[in-house]
Amino acid sequence: MEQETWLGIDLGTQSVRALLVTADGTVLGSGSAPLRGRRDGVRHEQDPGEWWTAVCMASRAALRDHSGGVGGLAVCGTSGTVLLTDDAGRPVSPALMYDDGRAWAEGERLRGAGLAVQNTWGLPKALWLRRIHGPGRITHQPDVITAHLTGGPVPTDSSHALKTGYDAAAEAWPDVPGPPVPLPGVVRPGTLLGEVRAGAAEATGIPAGTPVVAGMTDGCAAQIASGALRAGSWNSVLGTTLVLKGASPTPVHDPTGVVYNHRAPDGSWLPGGASGVGAGVLTAAFAGADPAVMDQRAARHEPAGAIAYPLVSPGERFPFLAPGATALLLGEPAGEADLWAALLQGVAFTERLCLDYLHHLGAPLDGPLSFTGGAARSPYWNQLRADVLGREARVPEQTEPALGMAALAAHGVTGRPLPDIADRMVRVRTVVTPRPDRTTRFAEPYARLVDELTARGWLPPPVAAHAHARLGRDTADS
């Protein structure tokens, strides 16, 4: 294994990333290619044909200077992104992205039948697609790429299938009310799906015969890339939106359904949730701005003159379920720098509320915390988040989900335990220590935000009370 190289491919919201690494985490090559999306209110689509074009560009760039073989590859995608394909695996509909909210009627019908799903999850959206576009195979985002690579439709993995209603504990699909729905075969992450065919090798630069391994969602992929795979450890992925993923020997039960539990390849559990808050608000509010310059200016506004709940699009999924939630701003920012600071702090407050809610549910939180995702490239934001959370955080050298897929590929091909592989492959770049005076300084605006979310009917009062009770403690206290 030490001589092998492993390829991870990440289908993100704004780009595809490919990373070629060795067993000890040495990066031999990387590549990326942009993706376009169409947003209009609750509508969020992508053209699935662009995914393959971007994968070809990114993988060829990652392998440009590599003349040897590749031990294996795995692909991750955005959780809950679905489309329809024909029997050959070709797309016959646009892809509804992870936060598309048009399937509210299907969501209500499924919940009425006893299924715990959210409107933005894969199953309601798949039924919406079949109603609008007609028959077709329900397909998850990475399955389009693995079908291209191997030459035909392959089973989906249980991680991407979770939000399409798959029961990870029983390892079975639910009974879906209404006419029969063609649901794909499901395998555990790390299962061998096939090999790269000759035509795909020519298009991507990936050697023909390279094993293709079933992947996981981007949140799980980033969790693997952080090394947070042992009980009590957590990974906070901050990209366009915020995703928290942890490790637990048992599922974390949540009566509201905002916390879901992925099944790890070894059968243990990876609980977590995905918020609609994230760095995407910065792009929307400050197009073309230099983040490093804005961070430097924002440091003079701690706390900011306004308090934000910076949702990227309408509706919230975690740490509370509120389809009608919208971005909010309490107070009037004193200029652009103060608004930038308010948005950064608002994301950090949401992150703290997520951890407070997980503690409310009894999740183990006493292991190390890691920061990954695109926003982890900002030293200032990392420090701010550690201050708000009141706890230490590790920042790996590579903060990309593609690294997690490289590790999963190594697990799938070699059979070695995934936590052991991640321990070797993940390198910690820095450890961020919270500043107690800043933690105290941010307690009051955090409490005000909690109260506002409660007053609007979005945050349940018992959760708000629990968050208030933990104001004097760090978020690792279990």
C-alpha positions as CSV (number, residue, x, y, z in Angstrom):
1,M,0.0,0.0,0.0
2,E,2.9,2.4,0.7
3,Q,3.8,2.4,-3.0
4,E,0.2,2.9,-4.2
5,T,-1.4,6.1,-5.2
6,W,-5.1,6.8,-4.6
7,L,-7.5,9.2,-6.4
8,G,-10.4,11.0,-4.8
9,I,-13.0,12.9,-6.8
10,D,-15.3,15.4,-5.2
11,L,-18.4,16.8,-7.0
12,G,-18.9,20.1,-5.2
13,T,-21.5,22.8,-5.6
14,Q,-19.2,25.2,-7.5
15,S,-16.5,22.9,-8.8
16,V,-15.1,19.3,-9.2
17,R,-11.9,18.6,-7.4
18,A,-9.6,15.6,-8.0
19,L,-6.7,14.7,-5.7
20,L,-4.0,12.1,-6.2
21,V,-2.3,11.1,-2.9
22,T,0.0,8.4,-1.5
23,A,-0.8,6.3,1.6
24,D,1.1,8.8,3.9
25,G,-0.9,11.8,2.6
26,T,1.7,13.1,0.1
27,V,-0.2,15.0,-2.7
28,L,1.2,14.0,-6.1
29,G,-1.3,16.0,-8.1
30,S,-4.5,18.0,-8.0
31,G,-7.0,19.4,-10.4
32,S,-10.3,21.3,-10.5
33,A,-12.9,22.5,-13.0
34,P,-15.8,24.9,-12.4
35,L,-19.5,23.9,-12.3
36,R,-22.4,26.2,-13.0
37,G,-25.8,26.1,-11.2
38,R,-29.2,27.7,-11.7
39,R,-30.7,29.3,-8.6
40,D,-34.1,31.0,-8.5
41,G,-35.7,31.2,-5.1
42,V,-36.1,27.6,-3.8
43,R,-35.0,26.2,-7.3
44,H,-31.4,25.0,-7.6
45,E,-30.4,22.8,-10.5
46,Q,-27.3,21.7,-12.4
47,D,-26.8,20.1,-15.8
48,P,-25.5,16.6,-15.0
49,G,-23.7,16.6,-18.4
50,E,-21.4,19.2,-17.0
51,W,-20.3,16.9,-14.2
52,W,-18.6,14.5,-16.5
53,T,-16.9,17.2,-18.5
54,A,-15.6,18.7,-15.3
55,V,-14.4,15.3,-13.9
56,C,-12.4,14.8,-17.1
57,M,-10.7,18.1,-16.8
58,A,-10.0,17.8,-13.1
59,S,-8.7,14.2,-13.2
60,R,-6.4,14.9,-16.2
61,A,-4.9,17.8,-14.3
62,A,-4.4,15.7,-11.2
63,L,-2.7,13.0,-13.2
64,R,-0.7,15.2,-15.6
65,D,2.7,14.5,-14.0
66,H,2.0,10.9,-12.9
67,S,3.2,8.1,-15.1
68,G,2.4,5.2,-12.9
69,G,-0.8,3.3,-12.0
70,V,-3.6,4.3,-9.6
71,G,-4.5,1.9,-6.8
72,G,-8.2,2.9,-6.9
73,L,-10.6,5.8,-6.8
74,A,-13.9,6.8,-5.1
75,V,-16.3,9.7,-5.9
76,C,-18.3,11.8,-3.5
77,G,-21.2,14.2,-4.2
78,T,-23.5,16.6,-2.5
79,S,-26.0,14.9,-0.2
80,G,-29.6,14.7,-1.5
81,T,-28.7,15.7,-5.1
82,V,-30.8,13.5,-7.4
83,L,-31.8,13.1,-11.1
84,L,-33.4,10.7,-13.4
85,T,-31.5,8.5,-15.9
86,D,-32.5,5.9,-18.5
87,D,-31.6,2.2,-18.4
88,A,-28.1,3.0,-19.8
89,G,-27.4,5.5,-17.0
90,R,-27.8,8.6,-19.3
91,P,-29.5,11.6,-17.6
92,V,-33.0,12.4,-18.7
93,S,-33.7,15.3,-16.3
94,P,-31.8,18.1,-14.7
95,A,-30.2,17.4,-11.3
96,L,-32.1,18.8,-8.3
97,M,-29.4,20.0,-5.9
98,Y,-29.1,19.3,-2.2
99,D,-31.1,22.4,-1.2
100,D,-33.8,22.6,-4.0
101,G,-37.1,23.1,-2.2
102,R,-39.7,22.5,-4.8
103,A,-40.8,19.1,-3.7
104,W,-42.7,20.3,-0.6
105,A,-46.0,18.6,-1.7
106,E,-44.1,15.3,-2.1
107,G,-42.5,15.8,1.3
108,E,-45.8,16.4,3.0
109,R,-47.2,13.2,1.4
110,L,-44.3,11.1,2.4
111,R,-44.4,12.4,6.0
112,G,-48.1,11.7,6.1
113,A,-47.2,8.1,5.2
114,G,-44.9,8.0,8.2
115,L,-41.5,8.6,6.5
116,A,-39.2,11.0,8.3
117,V,-38.0,13.1,5.3
118,Q,-37.4,16.7,4.7
119,N,-38.6,18.5,1.5
120,T,-35.0,19.0,0.3
121,W,-34.1,15.3,0.7
122,G,-33.6,13.0,-2.3
123,L,-36.8,11.0,-2.1
124,P,-39.3,13.9,-2.3
125,K,-37.3,15.4,-5.1
126,A,-37.1,12.1,-7.0
127,L,-40.9,11.9,-6.9
128,W,-41.2,15.5,-8.0
129,L,-38.8,14.8,-11.0
130,R,-40.9,11.7,-12.0
131,R,-44.1,13.8,-11.8
132,I,-42.6,16.6,-13.9
133,H,-40.3,14.7,-16.3
134,G,-41.9,11.3,-16.5
135,P,-40.4,7.8,-15.9
136,G,-36.7,7.3,-15.2
137,R,-34.3,5.6,-12.8
138,I,-33.7,7.5,-9.6
139,T,-30.0,8.3,-9.6
140,H,-27.6,10.0,-7.2
141,Q,-25.0,12.5,-8.3
142,P,-21.8,10.3,-8.0
143,D,-23.6,7.4,-9.8
144,V,-23.5,9.4,-13.0
145,I,-19.7,9.5,-12.8
146,T,-19.2,5.9,-11.8
147,A,-21.5,4.8,-14.6
148,H,-19.3,6.8,-17.1
149,L,-16.1,5.3,-15.6
150,T,-17.2,1.7,-15.5
151,G,-19.4,1.6,-18.6
152,G,-22.9,1.3,-17.2
153,P,-25.2,1.7,-14.2
154,V,-23.8,0.6,-10.9
155,P,-25.3,0.3,-7.4
156,T,-25.4,3.5,-5.3
157,D,-23.8,3.6,-1.9
158,S,-25.8,3.7,1.3
159,S,-24.4,7.1,2.2
160,H,-25.9,8.9,-0.8
161,A,-29.0,6.8,-0.5
162,L,-29.7,7.9,3.0
163,K,-31.7,11.0,2.1
164,T,-33.6,9.1,-0.5
165,G,-35.2,7.2,2.4
166,Y,-32.7,4.2,2.7
167,D,-32.8,2.6,6.1
168,A,-29.1,2.3,7.0
169,A,-29.8,0.2,10.1
170,A,-32.1,-2.4,8.3
171,E,-30.1,-1.9,5.0
172,A,-33.3,-1.7,3.0
173,W,-35.5,0.7,1.1
174,P,-38.8,1.8,2.7
175,D,-42.2,1.2,1.3
176,V,-42.9,4.3,-0.8
177,P,-46.6,5.2,-1.1
178,G,-48.1,5.5,-4.6
179,P,-47.1,3.8,-7.9
180,P,-44.0,1.7,-7.8
181,V,-40.7,3.7,-7.8
182,P,-37.6,2.2,-9.3
183,L,-35.0,2.5,-6.6
184,P,-31.3,1.5,-7.2
185,G,-29.4,-1.3,-5.7
186,V,-27.4,-0.3,-2.7
187,V,-24.0,-1.3,-1.3
188,R,-21.9,-0.1,1.6
189,P,-19.2,2.6,1.0
190,G,-15.9,1.0,0.0
191,T,-17.5,-1.7,-2.1
192,L,-15.8,-2.4,-5.4
193,L,-18.1,-1.3,-8.2
194,G,-16.0,-2.1,-11.2
195,E,-13.0,-0.8,-13.2
196,V,-12.3,2.2,-15.4
197,R,-13.1,1.2,-19.0
198,A,-10.8,2.1,-21.9
199,G,-13.0,4.9,-23.3
200,A,-13.3,6.6,-19.9
201,A,-9.5,6.2,-19.4
202,E,-8.9,8.1,-22.6
203,A,-11.3,10.9,-21.5
204,T,-10.0,11.3,-17.9
205,G,-6.4,10.2,-18.0
206,I,-7.2,7.6,-15.3
207,P,-5.5,4.3,-16.3
208,A,-7.8,1.6,-17.6
209,G,-8.5,-1.1,-15.1
210,T,-8.3,1.2,-12.1
211,P,-10.7,-0.1,-9.4
212,V,-13.7,2.1,-8.8
213,V,-15.0,2.0,-5.2
214,A,-18.4,3.1,-3.8
215,G,-18.0,6.5,-2.2
216,M,-19.9,8.6,0.4
217,T,-21.5,12.0,0.6
218,D,-19.3,15.1,0.6
219,G,-19.9,15.6,4.3
220,C,-18.7,12.1,5.1
221,A,-15.8,12.5,2.7
222,A,-14.7,15.6,4.5
223,Q,-15.0,13.8,7.8
224,I,-12.7,11.1,6.6
225,A,-10.3,13.8,5.3
226,S,-10.3,15.3,8.8
227,G,-9.5,12.0,10.5
228,A,-12.7,12.3,12.7
229,L,-13.6,8.6,12.6
230,R,-13.2,7.5,16.3
231,A,-16.1,7.9,18.8
232,G,-16.6,11.4,20.1
233,S,-14.6,13.2,17.4
234,W,-16.3,15.7,15.1
235,N,-15.6,17.5,11.8
236,S,-17.1,20.8,10.9
237,V,-17.1,21.3,7.1
238,L,-17.5,24.9,6.1
239,G,-18.0,25.5,2.4
240,T,-21.0,27.0,0.6
241,T,-23.0,25.6,3.5
242,L,-22.1,24.1,6.9
243,V,-22.0,20.4,7.6
244,L,-21.2,18.7,11.0
245,K,-20.2,15.1,11.1
246,G,-19.2,13.0,14.1
247,A,-18.4,9.4,15.1
248,S,-20.5,7.3,17.5
249,P,-20.7,3.7,18.4
250,T,-24.6,4.0,18.2
251,P,-27.0,6.2,16.2
252,V,-27.9,9.6,17.6
253,H,-31.7,9.6,17.8
254,D,-33.4,12.9,16.9
255,P,-37.2,13.1,17.0
256,T,-37.2,16.0,14.6
257,G,-35.1,14.3,12.0
258,V,-32.6,17.1,11.4
259,V,-29.8,14.8,12.6
260,Y,-29.3,11.8,10.4
261,N,-26.9,8.8,10.8
262,H,-24.7,7.5,8.0
263,R,-23.3,4.0,8.3
264,A,-19.5,3.8,8.3
265,P,-17.9,1.0,6.2
266,D,-17.2,-0.9,9.4
267,G,-20.8,-0.7,10.6
268,S,-20.4,2.1,13.2
269,W,-22.2,5.4,12.9
270,L,-21.5,8.8,11.6
271,P,-24.2,11.2,12.9
272,G,-24.5,14.7,11.6
273,G,-26.5,17.4,10.0
274,A,-26.3,20.0,7.2
275,S,-27.2,23.6,7.7
276,G,-28.3,26.1,5.1
277,V,-25.9,28.7,6.6
278,G,-22.4,29.0,5.2
279,A,-19.8,30.8,3.2
280,G,-22.0,31.1,0.2
281,V,-23.5,34.3,1.7
282,L,-20.1,36.0,1.3
283,T,-20.0,35.4,-2.4
284,A,-23.6,36.7,-2.7
285,A,-23.0,39.8,-0.7
286,F,-19.5,40.7,-1.7
287,A,-18.9,39.5,-5.3
288,G,-15.3,40.0,-6.2
289,A,-14.1,40.9,-2.8
290,D,-10.7,39.8,-1.5
291,P,-11.5,37.5,1.5
292,A,-8.1,38.1,3.2
293,V,-8.4,41.9,3.0
294,M,-12.0,41.7,4.3
295,D,-11.0,39.3,7.1
296,Q,-8.3,41.8,8.2
297,R,-10.9,44.6,8.3
298,A,-13.5,42.5,10.1
299,A,-11.1,41.8,12.9
300,R,-11.8,45.3,14.2
301,H,-15.5,44.4,14.7
302,E,-15.6,41.8,17.5
303,P,-18.4,41.6,18.1
304,A,-20.0,43.1,15.0
305,G,-22.6,45.8,15.2
306,A,-25.2,43.5,13.8
307,I,-26.1,39.9,14.4
308,A,-26.7,37.6,11.4
309,Y,-28.3,34.3,10.6
310,P,-26.7,34.0,7.2
311,L,-28.8,31.5,5.3
312,V,-27.6,30.9,1.7
313,S,-31.1,30.2,0.5
314,P,-34.6,30.1,2.2
315,G,-35.3,27.2,4.6
316,E,-33.2,25.7,7.4
317,R,-32.4,22.0,7.9
318,F,-30.0,21.9,10.9
319,P,-29.8,22.7,13.9
320,F,-33.6,23.1,13.5
321,L,-36.1,22.3,10.8
322,A,-37.8,25.5,9.5
323,P,-38.8,25.4,5.8
324,G,-39.9,29.0,6.1
325,A,-36.8,30.3,7.6
326,T,-35.0,33.2,5.9
327,A,-31.7,35.0,6.4
328,L,-31.9,37.6,9.1
329,L,-29.9,40.6,10.2
330,L,-30.5,42.2,13.6
331,G,-29.2,45.8,13.7
332,E,-27.5,48.0,11.2
333,P,-23.9,47.2,10.2
334,A,-21.5,50.1,10.3
335,G,-20.2,49.6,6.8
336,E,-18.9,46.7,4.7
337,A,-16.3,45.5,7.1
338,D,-18.9,45.3,9.9
339,L,-21.3,43.4,7.7
340,W,-18.5,41.0,6.7
341,A,-17.8,40.5,10.4
342,A,-21.4,39.9,11.1
343,L,-21.7,37.2,8.5
344,L,-18.5,35.4,9.7
345,Q,-19.7,35.6,13.3
346,G,-23.2,34.4,12.3
347,V,-21.9,31.3,10.7
348,A,-19.8,30.6,13.9
349,F,-22.9,31.2,16.1
350,T,-24.8,28.7,14.0
351,E,-21.9,26.2,14.3
352,R,-22.1,26.6,18.1
353,L,-25.9,26.1,18.1
354,C,-25.4,22.9,16.1
355,L,-23.0,21.5,18.7
356,D,-25.4,22.6,21.5
357,Y,-28.2,20.8,19.8
358,L,-26.1,17.6,19.4
359,H,-25.3,17.8,23.1
360,H,-29.0,18.2,23.8
361,L,-29.5,14.9,22.0
362,G,-26.8,13.1,23.9
363,A,-24.2,12.8,21.1
364,P,-20.6,12.2,22.3
365,L,-18.6,15.4,21.8
366,D,-15.5,14.9,23.9
367,G,-13.1,13.9,21.1
368,P,-11.1,16.3,18.9
369,L,-12.8,18.8,16.6
370,S,-11.5,19.4,13.1
371,F,-12.2,22.3,10.6
372,T,-12.3,21.4,6.9
373,G,-13.9,22.9,3.8
374,G,-13.0,25.8,1.7
375,A,-13.4,28.3,4.5
376,A,-10.7,26.5,6.6
377,R,-8.2,28.3,4.3
378,S,-9.0,31.5,6.3
379,P,-6.8,31.7,9.5
380,Y,-8.9,34.5,10.8
381,W,-12.2,32.7,10.4
382,N,-10.7,29.5,12.0
383,Q,-9.6,31.5,15.0
384,L,-13.0,33.3,15.2
385,R,-14.8,30.0,15.1
386,A,-12.6,28.5,17.8
387,D,-13.2,31.5,20.0
388,V,-17.0,31.3,19.6
389,L,-17.0,27.6,20.2
390,G,-14.7,27.9,23.2
391,R,-12.7,24.8,22.1
392,E,-9.6,23.8,20.3
393,A,-9.8,22.8,16.7
394,R,-7.4,21.0,14.3
395,V,-7.0,22.1,10.7
396,P,-5.6,19.4,8.4
397,E,-3.1,20.2,5.7
398,Q,-5.6,19.0,3.1
399,T,-9.1,20.2,3.9
400,E,-10.8,18.6,0.8
401,P,-13.4,15.9,0.6
402,A,-11.4,14.5,-2.3
403,L,-8.7,13.4,0.2
404,G,-11.4,11.4,2.1
405,M,-12.4,9.7,-1.1
406,A,-8.7,8.7,-1.7
407,A,-8.6,7.2,1.8
408,L,-11.9,5.3,1.2
409,A,-10.6,4.0,-2.1
410,A,-7.5,2.7,-0.2
411,H,-9.8,1.0,2.3
412,G,-12.0,-0.6,-0.4
413,V,-9.0,-2.0,-2.3
414,T,-6.8,-3.1,0.6
415,G,-9.4,-4.0,3.3
416,R,-7.4,-2.1,6.0
417,P,-9.6,-0.3,8.6
418,L,-10.6,3.1,7.4
419,P,-9.6,4.9,10.7
420,D,-6.1,3.5,10.5
421,I,-5.8,4.6,6.9
422,A,-7.0,8.1,7.8
423,D,-4.5,8.3,10.7
424,R,-1.7,7.8,8.1
425,M,-3.1,9.9,5.3
426,V,-4.4,12.9,7.2
427,R,-1.8,15.5,8.3
428,V,-2.6,18.2,10.8
429,R,-1.4,21.7,9.6
430,T,-2.2,23.6,12.7
431,V,-4.1,23.6,16.0
432,V,-6.3,26.6,16.8
433,T,-6.6,27.5,20.5
434,P,-9.6,29.6,21.7
435,R,-9.0,32.9,23.5
436,P,-11.2,32.9,26.6
437,D,-11.7,36.6,26.5
438,R,-13.1,36.4,23.0
439,T,-15.4,33.5,24.0
440,T,-16.9,35.6,26.7
441,R,-17.2,38.6,24.4
442,F,-19.3,36.6,21.9
443,A,-21.6,35.0,24.5
444,E,-24.1,37.9,24.6
445,P,-24.7,38.2,20.8
446,Y,-25.0,34.4,20.5
447,A,-27.6,34.4,23.2
448,R,-29.5,37.2,21.4
449,L,-29.5,35.2,18.2
450,V,-30.8,32.1,20.0
451,D,-33.6,34.2,21.5
452,E,-34.5,35.7,18.1
453,L,-34.6,32.3,16.4
454,T,-36.9,31.1,19.2
455,A,-39.2,34.1,19.0
456,R,-39.6,33.5,15.3
457,G,-40.8,30.0,16.0
458,W,-37.9,28.3,14.3
459,L,-35.9,27.1,17.3
460,P,-37.7,24.9,19.8
461,P,-37.7,26.5,23.3
462,P,-36.1,23.4,25.0
463,V,-33.1,23.6,22.7
464,A,-32.8,27.4,23.3
465,A,-32.8,26.8,27.0
466,H,-30.1,24.1,26.6
467,A,-28.0,26.5,24.6
468,H,-28.3,29.2,27.3
469,A,-27.4,26.7,30.0
470,R,-24.1,25.9,28.1
471,L,-23.0,29.5,27.6
472,G,-20.4,29.2,30.4
473,R,-19.0,25.9,29.0
474,D,-17.0,24.9,26.0
475,T,-18.8,22.9,23.4
476,A,-16.7,19.7,24.1
477,D,-18.3,19.3,27.5
478,S,-20.3,16.1,27.5
